[in-house]
Amino acid sequence: MKALVIQGSPHGKSGCTQKMLEPFLSGMKKAGADVDVIYLADKKIHHCIGCLQCWFKTPGCCVFQDDMADCLEQFAQADLIIFATPLYVFSMTGLMKNFLDRSVPLCDPFLIPHPIIPHCTTHPSRSGKKQKMFLISPCGFPEFHHFDSLIATFKQMAQMEGAEYLGEILRPSAEILKIQNTLLQWTLKGYFQQLEKAGQELIERGSISEKTQEALRKDLIPGGAETIRQRANEFFKKQLASLKTEENGNE
């Protein structure tokens, strides 16, 4: 299987998204997947201006000559697309949204009845290739429900494009993944092992088992949301106090 990861974190290879992605991709490769990763933070991709020249003047080609042309070629050839984005304002990052906006050349302008969804209109795909989609996303909030609108967006996109949505891996309180703490060492090691297992399962069976999903949804530290809020606020207070001390020292 040829898989393509669209990594939409502004932090590139140093953020929480990448922390989740690395073991997951390791598992996919162990299962025999051919995996490529596009780091949007490293790409020069102009924002879409809605000129529709990719439909009517140069069909299938955008007016902007930038990195998006190569990205779209990889996108069109992949069997499985994995979207990896941190949660920004209950949705995807601007980098990811910009990428999706610029994917308009992949479809024709015509309006047709959706082949599966009743009373629904869509655009036909230029390639007609049936793809699969998967979502990976971390966020800072400690509850899972903050991801609801993000999941709905990618499910809707998959449905409208005739792709098979294979599911998602979500990680609330994701900043924990970057903490260098001996007390968390074994917990994080176990979590990353489950991510690798999930990647392997996705390729081998086309889905992630309920057992693995359950393991990935467990809290990484005891105490739940209240503990996360307390520790996060303590950290924020220290950061603000440090800033004030620095400002006073510069007076």
Secondary structure, 3 states (H helix, E strand, C coil): CEEEEEECCCCHHHCHHHHHHHHHHHHHHHCCCEEEEEEHHHCCCCCCCCCCHHHHCCCCCCCCCCCHHHHHHHHHHCCEEEEECCCECCECCHHHHHHHHCCHHHECCCCEECCCCCCCEECCECCCCCCEEEEEEECCCCCHHHHHHHHHHHHHHHHHCCCEEEEEEEECCHHHHHCCCCCCHHHHHHHHHHHHHHHHHHHHHCCCCHHHHHHHCCCCCCCHHHHHHHHHHHHHHHHHHHHHHHHHHCC
